[in-house]
Amino acid sequence: MKKTTLVIPTFNEKENIGPLLERIQKVSNESLKDLTELSILFVDDSSPDGTQDEIRREAEKYTRDFEIDILSREEKTGLGTAYIAGFKKAIARGADYIVQMDGDLSHEPEVVSEMIKALKTHDFVIGSRYIKGGQLPKWSFVRKMISKGGNLYSRIILGFNVRDYTGGFNGYQRKVLETIKLDEIKSNGYAFQIEMKYRAKKAGFKFLEIPIHFRDRTHGSSKFSRNIFIEALINTLRLKFTI
């Protein structure tokens, strides 16, 4: 049976760990057990709120369901570097499929089974807010326009018809991550998500977008900022002329 690792970066997500693992267990028992052998890798940037201790406590409840591990980093150096470190460790541990998702429940674990099914016939899968069936939370008009505008801009500049370039709920066959030169990726934030998809498509890999309902986090604060958005705009142009 194919092995799947969920790579989940965390920083101050203590209150979300219990609900997240409970929902992953339910999905695992209901729809994943016949599809894949599941493991979870948290990549934590030394969260001061005790996230790692909470992961260890909660992990004891699920030893019969799936393996849970923590990749602890000494400092917060960005979402992109966290994912790259997690991807490398997942590959080293023998994962066939790697699914990236947020640890704040903005990404619904129930979609993971659909991603695994899609990865059996596609090289990578994008959880998309911007195709039929996808949904955004009740963001302000400005926030929605920034998000939609960023994706439109990426499609125009990069030339591939990816509807959700900036989303962070995606799945990859290991061969994709082994091919696209992870060590050369320097982007962070939304720019990292754009670069991953562009590199994969540029390398000729086949993708599928599946609809997701993106949820606002219940606990903690959003990582979205003006600087992250500006970085994404600048790096999209860089990608066009350097890859």
Stockholm file with secondary structure:
# STOCKHOLM 1.0

chainA/1-243         MKKTTLVIPTFNEKENIGPLLERIQKVSNESLKDLTELSILFVDDSSPDGTQDEIRREAEKYTRDFEIDILSREEKTGLGTAYIAGFKKAIARGADYIVQMDGDLSHEPEVVSEMIKALKTHDFVIGSRYIKGGQLPKWSFVRKMISKGGNLYSRIILGFNVRDYTGGFNGYQRKVLETIKLDEIKSNGYAFQIEMKYRAKKAGFKFLEIPIHFRDRTHGSSKFSRNIFIEALINTLRLKFTI
#=GR chainA/1-243 SS CCEEEEEEEESSCHHHHHHHHHHHHHHIIIIITTTCEEEEEEEECCCTTCHHHHHHHHHGGGTTTCEEEEEECSSCCCHHHHHHHHHHHHHHTTCSEEEECCSSSSSCGGGHHHHHHHHTTSSEEEEESSSTTCBCCSCCHHHHHHHHHHHHHHHHHHCCCCSCSSCCCEEEEHHHHHHTTGGGCCCCHHHHHHHHHHHHHHTTCCEEEEECBCCCCSSSCCCCCHHHHHHHHHHHHHHHHHC
#=GC SS_cons         CCEEEEEEEESSCHHHHHHHHHHHHHHIIIIITTTCEEEEEEEECCCTTCHHHHHHHHHGGGTTTCEEEEEECSSCCCHHHHHHHHHHHHHHTTCSEEEECCSSSSSCGGGHHHHHHHHTTSSEEEEESSSTTCBCCSCCHHHHHHHHHHHHHHHHHHCCCCSCSSCCCEEEEHHHHHHTTGGGCCCCHHHHHHHHHHHHHHTTCCEEEEECBCCCCSSSCCCCCHHHHHHHHHHHHHHHHHC
//
